[in-house]
Amino acid sequence: MHCLWFIYFSGTIIFSGGKEGTIIKWDVATGKMLKKIALDKTDALGHSGAVLCLALSSDSKFLASGSSDKIIKIWTVADMELYCVFKGHRDLVSGVAFRMNSHELFSCGHDRNVKVWNVDEKAYVETLFGHQNAVCAIDSFYKERCVTAGGQDSSVRIWKILEESQLVFQLPSGSLECISLIDDDHFVTGGDDGSVALWGAHKKKPIYTVRQAHRAPITGEACWVTAIDALKNSDIFASGSHSGEIKVWIVQDGFRGIQLHFTIPVRGFVNSLRFVMNGEMLIAGVGQEHRLGRWWRATDAKNSVCLFTLKKVVSDQPHSDEVER
């Protein structure tokens, strides 16, 4: 499994997408497949390439999927019928994100572009230019803006749609691979050098950086951070790699720094992470390979969706949790 999104909709539902080009709707309680959109080389229904990203509107009405076929498809969640198709990216679509409480959709791709779409009107709105390399990830929250991780151009950009402006946050080196908003003014990123960083919208450099946050268990070498997700409006986020564990972090009061909370063992490439909105569950899309390539292969891993229940326990220490798999 290479991308996923988790929702509550008439029960507990997970959507997953994979390199084989399928989108699957799962029932968590039974583990049964409710609907499968198969690879479609004709593009008549499903994608003709790998499904690399998914996003769900906050009202659980629409699911957006992006693919290596350069196309975004919008699905109605209730029956998984194709609602509309967005074309315009000239390379693979690496990320999609809905703005909270709206059907405004943002997308990014390896064509260096960020695009804005109106799902209700089934319409293209505009293209945002600025990144100098493939855009790897995107996120959005309440404000009419989005944030993007620019991969090897070593930048994060906040795109202010109404103001028609952008804020640029530049690192001296390294590739920024994944990004997640904590709130509208703070976010976390993961890099190919194994670093995890906390940022604020009013400071051009990271507030706090954990270097080599993920390391290979035997060699100790830094591992590429391949997924990151923050529980919105909270002090918790998680990061994943192929280091054999997911790490759950706590943001210190006043956004002064971050500290490791606990780890969750998992084999394979953690290609996506998603907290349930109430923070009681963390879900990981795990694969034998990285979602964008076949540079390495973890033969002892399974392509799977992993669910971890986070249980609060009574303790004198703040932020105490237990994990059940």
C-alpha positions in Angstrom: 0.0 0.0 0.0 1.4 3.3 -1.0 -1.1 5.9 0.1 -4.1 6.0 2.3 -6.7 8.1 4.0 -8.8 7.2 7.0 -12.4 8.5 7.8 -15.5 7.8 9.8 -18.3 7.3 7.4 -21.3 5.2 8.4 -18.8 3.3 10.5 -15.0 3.1 10.1 -13.6 3.2 6.6 -10.1 3.3 5.1 -9.2 4.2 1.6 -5.9 2.9 0.2 -4.1 3.3 -3.1 -1.2 1.4 -4.5 1.6 1.2 -7.1 -0.5 -1.4 -8.9 -3.0 1.4 -9.8 -5.9 0.4 -7.5 -8.0 2.3 -5.0 -9.7 0.2 -2.4 -12.4 1.1 0.2 -12.1 -1.0 3.3 -14.3 -1.7 6.3 -12.1 -1.6 9.4 -14.4 -3.6 11.7 -14.5 -6.6 9.4 -11.4 -6.1 7.3 -13.4 -6.7 4.2 -13.0 -4.9 0.9 -16.1 -2.8 0.1 -15.1 -1.5 -3.3 -12.1 -1.8 -5.6 -11.3 0.6 -8.5 -8.9 -1.4 -10.6 -6.1 -0.2 -12.9 -7.6 1.0 -16.2 -5.3 1.5 -19.1 -8.0 3.3 -21.0 -8.5 5.9 -18.2 -12.3 5.4 -18.6 -12.8 4.8 -14.8 -9.7 4.1 -12.8 -6.2 5.4 -13.1 -3.8 4.1 -15.8 -0.8 4.4 -13.5 0.3 4.1 -9.8 -2.0 5.8 -7.3 0.4 8.0 -5.4 -1.8 10.2 -3.2 -5.3 10.5 -1.7 -7.2 13.2 0.0 -10.7 13.3 1.6 -12.9 16.4 1.9 -13.7 17.2 5.6 -17.4 16.5 5.0 -16.5 13.0 3.7 -18.3 13.7 0.4 -15.4 13.5 -2.0 -12.2 11.5 -2.3 -9.4 12.8 -4.6 -6.7 10.6 -6.1 -3.5 11.5 -7.9 -1.5 9.3 -10.0 1.7 8.8 -12.1 -0.7 9.1 -15.1 -0.6 12.9 -14.4 -4.4 12.9 -13.7 -6.5 13.7 -10.6 -9.8 11.9 -10.2 -12.6 12.9 -7.8 -14.8 10.1 -6.4 -18.1 10.3 -4.4 -17.3 8.6 -1.2 -20.8 7.0 -0.7 -20.8 4.9 -3.8 -17.2 5.4 -5.2 -18.6 6.7 -8.5 -16.3 8.9 -10.6 -17.4 12.5 -10.2 -15.0 14.4 -12.3 -11.5 14.3 -13.8 -8.8 17.1 -13.6 -6.1 17.2 -16.2 -3.3 19.8 -16.3 -0.2 18.4 -14.6 2.6 17.5 -17.0 4.2 14.9 -14.8 3.1 12.6 -12.0 0.8 14.0 -9.3 2.6 13.6 -5.9 0.1 15.2 -3.6 -3.5 16.3 -3.1 -5.1 18.2 -0.2 -8.6 19.6 0.5 -9.0 22.8 2.4 -11.0 22.2 5.6 -14.7 22.8 5.4 -14.6 23.4 1.7 -14.3 21.5 -1.6 -11.3 23.6 -2.7 -8.6 21.2 -3.7 -4.8 21.8 -4.0 -2.5 19.5 -5.9 1.3 19.3 -6.6 3.4 17.4 -9.0 6.8 16.6 -10.4 6.2 19.3 -13.0 7.2 21.8 -10.3 3.6 23.2 -10.2 1.0 23.6 -7.6 -2.6 23.8 -8.9 -5.9 24.9 -7.4 -9.2 23.3 -8.3 -12.9 23.8 -7.5 -14.5 20.4 -7.1 -18.1 21.7 -6.8 -17.8 23.5 -10.1 -15.6 20.7 -11.6 -13.2 23.5 -12.6 -9.6 24.4 -12.8 -8.8 27.6 -10.9 -5.1 28.5 -11.2 -1.5 27.3 -11.2 1.1 28.5 -8.7 4.7 28.8 -9.8 7.9 29.0 -7.8 9.4 25.7 -6.9 12.6 24.8 -8.8 12.3 21.1 -8.6 9.7 18.3 -8.3 7.1 19.1 -5.5 6.9 16.1 -3.2 4.1 16.8 -0.8 1.3 19.3 0.0 -1.1 20.0 2.9 -3.8 22.5 3.8 -6.0 23.4 6.8 -8.6 26.1 7.5 -7.0 29.2 5.9 -7.2 29.6 2.1 -3.6 28.6 1.6 -1.5 25.5 1.3 2.0 24.4 2.2 4.3 22.4 -0.1 7.6 20.5 0.3 9.8 21.2 -2.7 12.0 18.1 -2.7 15.5 18.9 -4.0 15.0 22.6 -4.2 15.3 22.4 -0.4 12.4 24.8 0.2 9.0 24.9 1.8 6.4 27.4 0.4 3.3 28.7 2.0 0.9 29.8 -0.8 -1.5 32.5 0.2 -4.3 32.3 -2.3 -6.3 35.4 -1.6 -3.2 37.6 -1.3 -1.7 36.0 -4.4 1.7 35.7 -2.6 4.0 33.1 -1.2 6.3 32.7 1.7 9.6 30.8 1.0 11.5 28.9 3.7 14.9 27.7 2.5 17.3 25.1 3.8 20.9 25.2 2.7 20.8 21.6 1.5 18.9 18.4 1.5 15.6 17.3 0.0 12.3 18.0 1.8 10.2 15.0 1.1 7.1 15.2 3.3 5.1 17.9 5.2 2.2 18.2 7.5 0.5 21.2 9.2 0.0 21.2 12.9 -2.2 24.3 12.7 -2.4 27.1 10.1 0.9 28.6 11.4 3.1 25.7 12.3 4.1 22.6 10.4 6.6 19.7 10.4 8.8 18.3 7.6 10.8 15.2 6.9 13.9 15.0 4.7 16.0 12.5 2.8 18.8 13.0 5.3 16.7 11.5 8.0 15.9 14.9 9.7 12.6 15.9 11.2 12.0 19.7 11.6 9.4 21.9 13.3 8.6 25.2 11.5 6.7 28.4 12.2 5.1 30.6 9.5 6.9 33.7 10.9 10.4 32.3 10.9 12.4 31.5 7.8 14.4 28.7 9.4 13.3 25.7 11.4 12.4 26.3 15.0 13.8 22.9 15.9 15.5 20.1 14.0 16.1 16.5 15.0 19.0 15.3 12.7 19.1 11.7 11.8 15.8 11.1 13.5 15.5 7.8 11.7 18.6 5.5 11.4 19.2 2.1 10.0 19.2 -0.5 12.8 22.5 -2.2 11.9 24.6 0.5 10.2 23.3 3.5 12.0 23.1 5.5 8.8 20.4 8.1 8.4 17.2 6.9 6.7 15.1 8.9 4.3 11.9 10.2 6.1 9.2 9.0 3.8 6.0 10.0 5.7 4.9 12.5 8.3 1.6 13.4 9.8 0.5 15.7 12.6 -2.7 15.4 14.6 -4.2 18.8 13.8 -4.4 21.4 16.6 -2.5 19.1 18.9 1.0 18.6 20.2 1.6 15.2 18.5 2.9 14.0 15.2 4.4 10.8 13.7 7.2 10.2 11.2 8.1 7.0 9.2 10.9 5.7 7.1 12.4 2.2 6.3 14.3 2.2 9.6 12.0 -0.5 11.2 9.9 1.9 13.3 7.4 4.7 13.3 8.3 7.5 15.7 5.7 9.5 17.5 6.9 12.9 18.7 5.6 15.6 21.1 5.8 19.3 20.4 6.9 21.2 23.5 4.8 24.0 24.9 5.1 27.2 23.0 6.5 25.3 20.0 10.0 25.5 21.6 11.1 22.1 20.3 10.1 18.5 19.8 11.0 15.3 21.7 10.5 11.6 21.0 7.4 10.2 22.7 7.5 6.5 21.7 8.2 4.2 18.8 6.2 1.6 17.0 8.0 -1.3 15.3 7.1 -1.9 11.6 8.9 -3.6 8.7 9.1 -2.0 5.3 8.7 1.4 3.8 6.2 3.7 5.6 4.8 5.5 2.6 2.0 7.2 4.4 0.7 8.0 7.9 -2.6 9.3 9.1 -4.0 10.1 12.5 -7.7 9.7 13.2 -9.0 13.1 14.0 -9.6 12.3 17.7 -6.0 10.9 18.0 -7.1 7.4 19.1 -5.6 5.7 16.1 -2.6 6.0 13.8 -2.7 4.3 10.4 0.3 3.5 8.2 0.5 2.5 4.6 3.5 0.2 4.4 5.1 -1.3 1.3 8.1 -3.3 0.3 9.2 -0.4 -1.9 9.2 3.4 -1.7 6.0 4.7 -3.4 7.9 6.6 -6.1 10.6 4.0 -7.1 12.3 0.7 -6.8 15.7 1.8 -5.4 15.5 -0.6 -2.5 13.2 -3.6 -1.6 12.3 -4.8 1.9 11.6 -8.5 1.1 10.6 -9.3 4.7 7.8 -6.6 4.6 4.2 -6.9 3.4 2.3 -4.4 1.4 -0.3 -3.6 4.0 -2.4 -1.1 5.9 -1.4 -1.1 9.6 -3.7 0.2 12.3 -2.3 1.2 15.7 -4.6 2.1 18.6 -3.3 4.7 20.9 -4.6 4.3 24.4 -4.3 7.0 27.1 -3.1 5.6 30.4 -3.0 7.0 33.9 0.4 8.4 34.7 2.1 11.2 36.6 3.9 12.0 33.3 2.3 14.1 30.6 1.5 12.6 27.2 1.4 8.9 28.3 0.1 6.4 25.8 0.1 2.8 25.0 0.0 1.2 21.6 -1.9 -1.8 20.4 -1.6 -3.1 16.9 
